[in-house]
Amino acid sequence: MEKKSIKSNEKIEKRVIVSSSGDIQEFEEHISSMGSSKISGGKTNKSLRVSGSAKINGDLECNGLTSSGTLNGSGNLTSHGDISSSGSFNIAGFLDGDESADFSGSAQIGNLVSIHGTLIASGSFEAGHFVRGEQGIQLSGSSEVNGNLSSEKIIRIDGSTHIEGNVVGEDVLFGVSENIKKRQNYKIRGSIFAKDKVDIIKTHVEGDIKGKDVKIGKGSEILGTVYYVDNIEVDKKAKLVNEPTQIKLDEL
């Protein structure tokens, strides 16, 4: 089968080149590729839409990325639009997105993840460094974060999760969604810091917990100290190594 290729037509220092064994089209705002695709490193002010298998060679900067098959990148990915993947998504370097990111399949990022919008992952999710989703984080599959997990908004975790660092958010919720049929186990090697509410079930925390209102559900174990401002509730089947301590709001 004859290979087709197309170059992004902006006047930039290094243009992105997309080649494919299947159909490929360039429009005013995006490039669409089907089949087995190869994407060179470089910059484009268009979004990329790939279905099938795709390989990114080097660092890529684009205006959005949608993948519905298997995508593998050898470098860093910077996106100025939404990122969406419904298949296998693998980036060796960092992932930086100006908008939101939604992974419904498997996602593996070798370095840090910085998403300025919301970060949603409903399949398996793994990051080799810290993860930030400024407008909220929702992880409902199996997740592993080898660093801190942080947001300015709500962090909601429903799938089995292992976090090597701290969890920092407005509200931090582990395993409390009403639609969960089977509660998972959550392990945090660091601490939990919430501006408002902490509500956790079956969560092992090796550090401290801080929040205005704190609820420690059944099956949880806290090795550090729980600090609260207004209210605290501890299930009889939870284990606290230290007595909870009430603090002032300015100590939060």
C-alpha positions as CSV (number, residue, x, y, z in Angstrom):
1,M,0.0,0.0,0.0
2,E,1.3,3.4,-0.9
3,K,2.2,5.6,2.0
4,K,0.7,9.1,2.1
5,S,2.3,12.0,3.9
6,I,1.4,15.6,4.7
7,K,3.3,18.5,6.2
8,S,1.7,21.1,8.4
9,N,1.8,24.3,6.3
10,E,2.7,26.9,9.0
11,K,5.8,28.9,8.7
12,I,7.6,27.6,11.8
13,E,11.1,26.6,12.7
14,K,10.3,22.8,12.6
15,R,7.1,21.7,10.9
16,V,5.3,18.6,12.0
17,I,5.2,15.9,9.3
18,V,2.4,13.3,9.5
19,S,2.7,10.1,7.3
20,S,0.3,7.2,7.2
21,S,-0.4,4.0,5.4
22,G,-4.1,4.9,5.4
23,D,-6.2,8.0,4.8
24,I,-4.8,11.3,5.8
25,Q,-6.3,14.8,5.4
26,E,-5.4,18.3,6.4
27,F,-8.1,20.9,7.2
28,E,-7.9,24.5,8.4
29,E,-7.9,23.6,12.0
30,H,-6.8,19.9,12.2
31,I,-5.0,17.0,10.6
32,S,-6.8,13.7,10.4
33,S,-4.9,10.4,10.0
34,M,-6.2,6.8,9.9
35,G,-4.2,3.5,9.8
36,S,-0.6,3.2,10.8
37,S,0.7,6.8,11.3
38,K,4.1,8.4,12.1
39,I,4.3,11.9,13.5
40,S,7.5,13.8,13.5
41,G,8.6,16.1,16.4
42,G,8.0,19.8,16.0
43,K,5.2,22.3,16.2
44,T,1.8,22.8,14.6
45,N,-1.0,25.2,15.3
46,K,-3.5,22.5,14.2
47,S,-5.0,19.7,16.3
48,L,-4.2,16.1,15.5
49,R,-6.8,13.4,15.2
50,V,-5.4,9.9,14.8
51,S,-7.2,6.5,14.7
52,G,-5.3,3.2,14.5
53,S,-1.7,3.1,15.6
54,A,0.4,6.2,15.8
55,K,4.0,6.9,16.7
56,I,5.4,10.3,17.7
57,N,9.1,10.7,17.2
58,G,10.5,13.4,19.4
59,D,8.9,16.4,21.2
60,L,5.5,17.5,19.8
61,E,3.6,20.8,20.3
62,C,0.1,20.9,18.9
63,N,-3.3,22.5,19.3
64,G,-5.1,19.5,20.6
65,L,-4.8,15.7,20.3
66,T,-7.4,13.0,19.8
67,S,-6.4,9.3,19.6
68,S,-8.8,6.4,19.3
69,G,-6.2,3.6,18.9
70,T,-2.6,3.1,20.1
71,L,-0.4,6.1,20.5
72,N,3.3,6.0,21.5
73,G,5.5,9.1,21.9
74,S,9.3,9.0,22.5
75,G,9.5,12.6,23.8
76,N,7.4,15.3,25.4
77,L,3.9,16.4,24.4
78,T,2.6,19.9,24.7
79,S,-1.0,20.6,23.8
80,H,-2.8,23.9,23.6
81,G,-6.2,22.2,23.2
82,D,-8.0,19.2,24.7
83,I,-6.3,15.8,24.9
84,S,-8.5,12.7,24.5
85,S,-7.6,9.1,24.2
86,S,-9.9,6.0,24.0
87,G,-7.2,3.5,23.5
88,S,-3.6,3.0,24.6
89,F,-1.7,6.3,25.3
90,N,2.0,6.2,26.1
91,I,4.3,9.3,26.3
92,A,7.9,8.8,27.4
93,G,8.4,12.4,28.6
94,F,6.2,15.0,30.2
95,L,2.6,15.9,29.3
96,D,1.5,19.6,29.4
97,G,-2.0,20.6,28.4
98,D,-3.6,24.0,28.4
99,E,-7.1,22.6,28.4
100,S,-8.5,19.3,29.7
101,A,-7.4,15.7,29.3
102,D,-9.7,12.6,29.2
103,F,-8.3,9.0,29.1
104,S,-10.8,6.2,28.8
105,G,-8.3,3.5,28.0
106,S,-4.8,3.1,29.4
107,A,-2.5,6.0,29.8
108,Q,1.2,6.0,30.8
109,I,3.3,9.1,31.0
110,G,6.9,8.8,31.9
111,N,7.4,12.2,33.5
112,L,5.2,14.9,35.0
113,V,1.6,15.6,34.0
114,S,0.4,19.2,34.1
115,I,-3.2,19.8,32.9
116,H,-4.6,23.3,33.2
117,G,-8.2,22.1,32.9
118,T,-9.7,18.9,34.3
119,L,-8.0,15.5,34.2
120,I,-10.2,12.4,33.9
121,A,-8.9,8.8,33.7
122,S,-11.4,6.0,33.7
123,G,-8.9,3.2,32.8
124,S,-5.4,2.5,34.0
125,F,-3.3,5.6,34.6
126,E,0.4,5.8,35.5
127,A,2.6,8.8,35.8
128,G,6.4,8.8,36.5
129,H,6.4,12.2,38.3
130,F,3.9,14.6,39.9
131,V,0.4,15.1,38.4
132,R,-1.6,18.3,38.4
133,G,-5.1,18.9,37.1
134,E,-5.9,22.6,38.0
135,Q,-9.7,22.4,37.5
136,G,-10.2,19.0,39.1
137,I,-9.0,15.3,38.9
138,Q,-11.1,12.2,38.6
139,L,-9.5,8.8,38.6
140,S,-11.9,5.8,38.4
141,G,-9.6,3.1,37.1
142,S,-6.3,1.7,38.4
143,S,-3.8,4.5,39.1
144,E,-0.2,4.9,40.1
145,V,1.4,8.3,40.6
146,N,5.1,8.5,41.5
147,G,4.9,11.9,43.0
148,N,2.4,14.5,44.3
149,L,-1.2,14.7,43.0
150,S,-2.7,18.2,43.2
151,S,-5.5,20.4,42.1
152,E,-7.2,23.7,42.8
153,K,-10.5,22.0,42.8
154,I,-11.9,18.5,43.7
155,I,-9.9,15.4,43.6
156,R,-12.1,12.3,43.4
157,I,-10.5,8.8,43.4
158,D,-12.7,5.7,42.9
159,G,-10.3,3.1,41.5
160,S,-7.5,1.3,43.2
161,T,-4.7,3.9,43.6
162,H,-1.1,4.2,44.8
163,I,0.4,7.6,45.3
164,E,4.0,8.1,46.3
165,G,3.7,11.8,47.3
166,N,1.1,14.1,48.8
167,V,-2.5,14.7,47.7
168,V,-3.4,18.4,47.7
169,G,-6.8,19.8,46.6
170,E,-9.9,21.8,47.6
171,D,-11.8,18.6,48.4
172,V,-10.1,15.2,48.6
173,L,-12.4,12.2,48.2
174,F,-11.3,8.6,48.1
175,G,-13.8,5.8,47.5
176,V,-16.9,7.7,48.5
177,S,-18.9,7.8,45.2
178,E,-22.4,6.3,45.6
179,N,-22.2,4.3,42.4
180,I,-19.2,2.2,43.5
181,K,-20.2,-1.4,43.8
182,K,-16.9,-2.6,45.3
183,R,-14.7,-0.4,47.4
184,Q,-11.0,-0.4,46.3
185,N,-7.9,0.0,48.4
186,Y,-6.0,3.3,48.3
187,K,-2.4,3.9,49.4
188,I,-0.8,7.3,49.9
189,R,2.9,7.4,50.9
190,G,2.7,11.1,51.7
191,S,0.0,13.3,53.3
192,I,-3.5,14.7,52.4
193,F,-4.0,18.5,52.5
194,A,-7.4,19.9,51.6
195,K,-8.7,23.5,51.7
196,D,-12.1,22.2,52.6
197,K,-13.2,18.6,52.9
198,V,-11.5,15.2,53.3
199,D,-13.6,12.1,53.0
200,I,-11.9,8.7,52.6
201,I,-12.8,5.0,52.8
202,K,-10.3,2.1,52.9
203,T,-7.3,4.5,52.5
204,H,-3.9,3.9,54.0
205,V,-2.1,7.2,54.6
206,E,1.5,7.2,55.9
207,G,1.6,11.0,56.5
208,D,-0.8,13.5,58.0
209,I,-4.3,14.6,57.0
210,K,-5.4,18.3,57.1
211,G,-8.8,19.7,56.3
212,K,-11.7,21.8,57.5
213,D,-14.1,18.9,57.7
214,V,-12.6,15.4,57.9
215,K,-14.3,12.0,57.6
216,I,-12.2,8.9,58.1
217,G,-14.3,5.9,56.8
218,K,-14.1,2.2,57.6
219,G,-11.0,0.3,56.6
220,S,-8.8,3.4,56.7
221,E,-5.4,3.6,58.5
222,I,-3.7,6.9,59.3
223,L,-0.1,6.6,60.5
224,G,0.4,10.4,60.9
225,T,-1.9,12.9,62.6
226,V,-5.3,14.0,61.5
227,Y,-5.8,17.8,61.8
228,Y,-9.2,19.4,61.4
229,V,-10.7,22.9,61.7
230,D,-14.5,22.4,62.2
231,N,-15.6,18.8,62.3
232,I,-14.2,15.3,62.4
233,E,-15.8,11.9,62.0
234,V,-14.0,8.6,62.5
235,D,-15.5,5.2,61.7
236,K,-15.2,2.6,64.4
237,K,-13.5,0.3,61.8
238,A,-10.8,2.9,61.0
239,K,-7.4,3.0,62.7
240,L,-5.7,6.2,63.8
241,V,-2.2,5.9,65.3
242,N,-2.5,9.4,66.8
243,E,-5.4,11.3,68.4
244,P,-7.0,13.9,66.0
245,T,-6.0,17.5,66.7
246,Q,-8.2,20.5,66.1
247,I,-6.5,23.6,64.5
248,K,-7.4,27.1,63.5
249,L,-8.2,28.0,59.9
250,D,-5.0,29.9,59.5
251,E,-3.1,26.8,60.4
252,L,-4.6,24.8,57.6
